[in-house]
């Protein structure tokens, strides 16, 4: 596996881990953040952060695994 692919997979796993496995750790009603219970705020935050993280993973993949010039892609 190429270096950029490893980084992209690790980065892509972060939202999955935080949305699936960290939920029991943050399952609280209080504190209230922006008028939302903390659990709802946590889920909403990660839903909004996931595209940003995946874009960074895409950039890493492109940086480390760019096709060689003159060769076939």
SULCOR-V172795 format. One record per helix or strand. SS is the DSSP state (A for helix, B for strand). FROM is the first residue (numbers start at 1). LEN is the number of residues. Records with the same first field share a line. If there is no record, write none. Layout:
SS: FROM-LEN ; FROM-LEN
//
This chain:
A: 3-18 ; 23-4 ; 38-27
B: 32-2 ; 36-2
//
